[in-house]
Structure formats: C-alpha cells, structure tokens
Amino acid sequence: MLTLANDGVLRVNMWTRIVREARQYAAKRFIERYPNIGKGVFEACEGKRYIYDMTEKAAEIMESILSVLGYAKLSGVHIEI
C-alpha cells in the first residue's frame, strides 16, 4: 500500500475489503456456533454475536491498514499490533 502512489494510484477503497472480510469472518463464526445454537447454549444464541464478530474483525483490519500507512507516527502515539 505504501507504494501505490508511485504506481499512479490516487485512491483506495479500503471499506470494500473491510466489510467483505468482516462479513465472511462473522459468517464463518456463525457456522462454527450453529450446533450450539440448536442446543440452546447462551453464548452461541446471543443475538448480537454476529455484529460483535463483524465489528471485531473490521477493527482488526482497520488497525492493520492504519499501521501500514504509518498513522501511529503522525499521532506521536506508539501502538503495538
């Protein structure tokens, strides 16, 4: 990503990647929980679990992208990922 400007790329739509991968991750986690949903396991049945999984993955991807772009250097705050 750091060298895209050198290749003539002016803009990158990172949201498409973030949303696609976050949804895929959440769906995979849902499928893994599915047997426990039928058994009534509370954690598996939690209605917001899909959204939590998707948000968790989206944040992870955003942190990775911002790290590659060097945003921590601009803020003066050091973040370990």
Secondary structure, DSSP 8 states (H G I E B T S, - for coil): -TTTGGGT-----HHHHHHHHHHHHHHHHHHHHHHHHHTT-HHHH-TTHHHHHHHHHHHHHHHHHHHHHTHHHHHT-----
